[in-house]
Amino acid sequence: MAHAWFENEVLLPGIRQEGFWMNCFLDEIVVEHTDIEKLLDRLLKFRHPPTERFSAILTQLKGVLNAHFLKEEEALFPLTEERLSPQALQRLSAEMNRRQSEARRFSTGN
């Protein structure tokens, strides 16, 4: 959850601010964060030992996460480094570092 919050609140707006040309791609990343959150919420509602339904949701979550992280690592991050100027990357890095503690608080619910 902290991963999605951090990217949605800090990284993606920072990329958009710099005129990054792939807004539909960035929108897709946000939708995937929402999908992941919904799947996690569904898993957390199970109170009994794992069932077939639980296993199916877990398998779906694993697939979404794997595809999402691969997309970020092999497309989003390299494209960001390639397309943003060194100054824009430095600004984005500074903002990410500045707000890192917020992500930690978000992940612990504090």
C-alpha positions in Angstrom: 0.0 0.0 0.0 2.9 2.4 0.8 4.4 1.6 -2.6 1.2 2.7 -4.4 0.7 5.7 -2.2 4.3 6.9 -2.7 4.1 6.5 -6.5 0.6 8.0 -6.8 1.4 11.0 -4.6 5.1 11.7 -5.3 6.6 9.9 -8.3 3.9 10.0 -10.9 2.9 13.6 -10.3 6.6 14.6 -10.5 6.9 12.8 -13.8 3.7 14.5 -15.1 4.9 17.9 -14.0 7.9 17.5 -16.2 5.8 17.0 -19.3 6.4 13.3 -19.5 4.8 12.2 -22.8 3.2 8.9 -21.7 0.2 10.0 -19.5 -1.9 7.1 -20.6 0.9 4.8 -19.4 1.0 6.6 -16.1 -2.8 6.4 -15.8 -2.4 2.6 -16.3 0.0 2.4 -13.4 -2.5 4.2 -11.1 -5.3 1.8 -12.2 -3.0 -1.1 -11.4 -2.4 0.3 -7.9 -6.1 0.5 -7.4 -6.6 -3.1 -8.6 -3.9 -4.3 -6.2 -5.5 -2.5 -3.3 -8.9 -4.0 -4.1 -7.4 -7.5 -4.2 -5.5 -7.0 -1.0 -8.8 -5.8 0.7 -10.6 -8.9 -0.5 -7.8 -11.2 0.9 -7.9 -9.4 4.2 -11.6 -10.1 4.6 -11.1 -13.9 4.8 -11.4 -15.0 8.4 -11.2 -18.8 7.9 -8.4 -21.1 6.7 -7.6 -20.5 3.0 -10.2 -21.7 0.6 -10.2 -22.1 -3.2 -11.6 -18.6 -3.5 -8.8 -17.2 -1.3 -6.2 -19.1 -3.4 -7.8 -17.8 -6.6 -7.6 -14.2 -5.4 -4.0 -14.7 -4.2 -3.0 -16.1 -7.6 -4.6 -13.1 -9.3 -2.8 -10.7 -7.0 0.5 -12.4 -7.7 0.0 -12.1 -11.4 -1.0 -8.4 -11.2 1.9 -7.6 -8.9 4.5 -9.4 -11.1 3.2 -7.7 -14.3 3.1 -4.3 -12.5 6.6 -4.5 -11.1 8.0 -5.7 -14.4 6.3 -2.8 -16.2 7.8 -0.3 -13.7 11.3 -1.8 -13.7 11.6 -2.4 -17.5 9.6 0.5 -18.8 8.5 3.3 -16.4 11.8 3.8 -14.6 14.1 3.5 -17.6 11.8 5.8 -19.7 11.7 8.3 -16.8 15.5 8.3 -16.6 15.8 8.6 -20.4 13.2 11.3 -21.0 13.6 13.6 -18.0 16.5 16.1 -17.9 19.1 15.7 -15.2 17.7 18.7 -13.4 14.2 17.3 -13.4 15.5 13.9 -12.2 17.3 15.7 -9.4 14.1 17.6 -8.4 12.1 14.4 -8.4 14.7 12.6 -6.4 14.8 15.4 -3.8 11.0 15.4 -3.5 10.9 11.6 -3.1 13.6 11.8 -0.4 11.7 14.6 1.4 8.4 12.6 1.4 9.8 9.2 2.2 8.9 9.4 5.8 5.2 10.0 4.8 5.2 6.7 3.0 6.6 5.0 6.1 3.8 6.5 8.2 1.2 5.5 5.6 2.4 1.9 5.6 2.1 1.6 9.3 -1.2 3.5 9.5 0.2 6.3 11.7 
